[in-house]
Amino acid sequence: MTLKTFALAAAFAVVAALPASAACYAEYRAQKTSPLQFHVGVAQIADSSCGNPAAAAQELGSRLGQNGWTLVDVLSTFTDEGLASRRQRAGQYFLRF
């Protein structure tokens, strides 16, 4: 085995051993006032906001505001494991914002 082949194999082994990073999501409630509308949605958020509802709220508030919605509250933050169970509840607002 040449040194180059050995180095590539070693680099591949190190990368393969790293844990896979799961994406982070937030389940939230939002409203519009004219006309009065509410929705529950799921949005992907930054990994740094995972487990921190206040950080998730700050991130989501601006995104929703650009589309005329006001964030009411963040219900939860979670990783990929909780995504499928929330799809039906979020309906058309699943990963929309």
Secondary structure in CASP SS format (residue, H / E / C, confidence):
PFRMAT SS
TARGET T0000
AUTHOR 0000-0000-0000
METHOD secondary structure of the structure
MODEL  1
M C 1.00
T C 1.00
L H 1.00
K H 1.00
T H 1.00
F H 1.00
A H 1.00
L H 1.00
A H 1.00
A H 1.00
A H 1.00
F H 1.00
A H 1.00
V H 1.00
V H 1.00
A H 1.00
A H 1.00
L C 1.00
P C 1.00
A C 1.00
S C 1.00
A C 1.00
A C 1.00
C E 1.00
Y E 1.00
A E 1.00
E E 1.00
Y E 1.00
R E 1.00
A E 1.00
Q E 1.00
K E 1.00
T E 1.00
S C 1.00
P C 1.00
L E 1.00
Q E 1.00
F E 1.00
H E 1.00
V E 1.00
G E 1.00
V E 1.00
A E 1.00
Q E 1.00
I E 1.00
A C 1.00
D H 1.00
S H 1.00
S H 1.00
C C 1.00
G C 1.00
N C 1.00
P H 1.00
A H 1.00
A H 1.00
A H 1.00
A H 1.00
Q H 1.00
E H 1.00
L H 1.00
G H 1.00
S H 1.00
R H 1.00
L H 1.00
G H 1.00
Q C 1.00
N C 1.00
G C 1.00
W C 1.00
T E 1.00
L E 1.00
V E 1.00
D E 1.00
V E 1.00
L E 1.00
S E 1.00
T E 1.00
F E 1.00
T E 1.00
D H 1.00
E H 1.00
G H 1.00
L H 1.00
A H 1.00
S H 1.00
R H 1.00
R H 1.00
Q H 1.00
R H 1.00
A H 1.00
G H 1.00
Q H 1.00
Y H 1.00
F E 1.00
L C 1.00
R C 1.00
F C 1.00
END
